[in-house]
Amino acid sequence: MIPGIALLTLPITDGFTASMAVVGVTALGSYAATAGLSTAAVVAGRRRAIGRVMGGFHSVASFGMIAVSLAAGLIYDTVGIQAMFIGARFVTLGLLPVVWSLLRLPPKQPL
């Protein structure tokens, strides 16, 4: 939540020091979120099939890093920098229910 609020303040921040503070808070939050999601994936994988869950988790994470970087560059070049932060907000909020529903799936039954 705190990194999200920090991200919202970045477009209205003028000054290098203030924007570096916002980026630092955002980075700390994203590392904590990544560790939390990895832990949730391991827990879910132990209940189901660890290879599929972890393989899918890391594949999606890798694809996301590449696709988001390309999309951010295109948005920046065509619309402007503020649109990237507004778009990131909506993408993050839109994916939260998806992640939540995936974590709530019933465990796989043994054969």
C-alpha positions as CSV (number, residue, x, y, z in Angstrom):
1,M,0.0,0.0,0.0
2,I,2.8,2.4,0.9
3,P,4.7,1.9,-2.4
4,G,1.4,2.5,-4.3
5,I,0.9,5.8,-2.5
6,A,4.5,6.7,-3.1
7,L,4.0,5.9,-6.8
8,L,1.0,8.2,-6.9
9,T,3.1,11.1,-5.6
10,L,5.9,10.7,-8.2
11,P,4.3,12.6,-11.1
12,I,3.8,15.7,-8.9
13,T,7.2,15.6,-7.3
14,D,9.7,18.2,-8.5
15,G,13.2,17.7,-7.5
16,F,15.7,14.9,-7.8
17,T,16.1,14.2,-4.1
18,A,12.3,13.9,-3.5
19,S,11.8,11.7,-6.5
20,M,14.7,9.4,-5.4
21,A,13.0,9.0,-2.0
22,V,9.8,8.0,-3.7
23,V,11.6,5.5,-6.0
24,G,13.4,4.1,-2.9
25,V,10.1,3.5,-1.1
26,T,8.6,2.0,-4.2
27,A,11.6,-0.4,-4.7
28,L,11.4,-1.6,-1.1
29,G,7.8,-2.3,-1.5
30,S,8.2,-4.2,-4.7
31,Y,11.0,-6.3,-3.3
32,A,8.8,-7.2,-0.3
33,A,5.9,-8.0,-2.6
34,T,8.1,-10.2,-4.8
35,A,9.3,-12.1,-1.7
36,G,5.7,-12.5,-0.5
37,L,4.5,-13.7,-3.9
38,S,7.3,-16.2,-4.1
39,T,6.4,-17.5,-0.7
40,A,2.7,-17.8,-1.6
41,A,3.7,-19.7,-4.8
42,V,5.8,-22.2,-2.8
43,V,2.9,-22.8,-0.4
44,A,0.5,-23.2,-3.3
45,G,3.0,-25.4,-5.1
46,R,3.3,-27.8,-2.1
47,R,-0.4,-28.3,-2.1
48,R,-0.5,-28.9,-5.8
49,A,2.4,-29.5,-8.2
50,I,5.5,-27.5,-7.2
51,G,7.1,-27.7,-10.6
52,R,4.1,-26.3,-12.5
53,V,3.4,-23.6,-10.0
54,M,7.0,-22.4,-9.7
55,G,7.6,-22.7,-13.4
56,G,4.5,-20.7,-14.2
57,F,5.3,-18.2,-11.5
58,H,8.8,-17.4,-12.8
59,S,7.7,-17.5,-16.4
60,V,5.0,-15.0,-15.8
61,A,7.4,-12.8,-13.7
62,S,10.0,-12.9,-16.5
63,F,7.5,-12.1,-19.2
64,G,6.1,-9.3,-17.1
65,M,9.5,-7.6,-16.7
66,I,10.1,-7.7,-20.5
67,A,6.5,-6.8,-21.6
68,V,6.1,-4.0,-19.0
69,S,9.4,-2.4,-20.0
70,L,8.5,-2.4,-23.7
71,A,5.0,-1.1,-23.0
72,A,6.2,1.6,-20.7
73,G,8.6,2.8,-23.3
74,L,5.9,3.0,-25.9
75,I,3.5,4.8,-23.6
76,Y,6.2,7.3,-22.6
77,D,7.1,8.0,-26.3
78,T,3.5,8.4,-27.4
79,V,1.5,9.8,-24.5
80,G,3.9,11.1,-21.9
81,I,5.4,10.2,-18.5
82,Q,2.4,10.8,-16.3
83,A,0.3,8.3,-18.3
84,M,2.8,5.5,-17.3
85,F,2.1,6.0,-13.6
86,I,-1.6,6.2,-14.1
87,G,-1.6,3.0,-16.2
88,A,0.6,1.2,-13.7
89,R,-2.0,1.9,-11.0
90,F,-4.8,0.4,-13.0
91,V,-2.8,-2.6,-14.0
92,T,-1.8,-3.3,-10.4
93,L,-5.3,-2.9,-9.1
94,G,-6.7,-5.0,-11.9
95,L,-4.4,-7.9,-11.3
96,L,-5.0,-8.1,-7.5
97,P,-8.3,-10.0,-7.8
98,V,-6.7,-12.4,-10.3
99,V,-3.8,-13.2,-7.9
100,W,-6.2,-13.5,-5.0
101,S,-8.4,-15.9,-6.8
102,L,-5.4,-18.1,-7.9
103,L,-4.2,-18.3,-4.3
104,R,-7.7,-19.4,-3.2
105,L,-8.0,-22.4,-5.5
106,P,-8.6,-25.7,-3.8
107,P,-5.6,-28.0,-3.4
108,K,-5.0,-30.7,-6.1
109,Q,-6.3,-34.1,-5.0
110,P,-3.8,-37.0,-5.1
111,L,-4.4,-39.7,-7.6
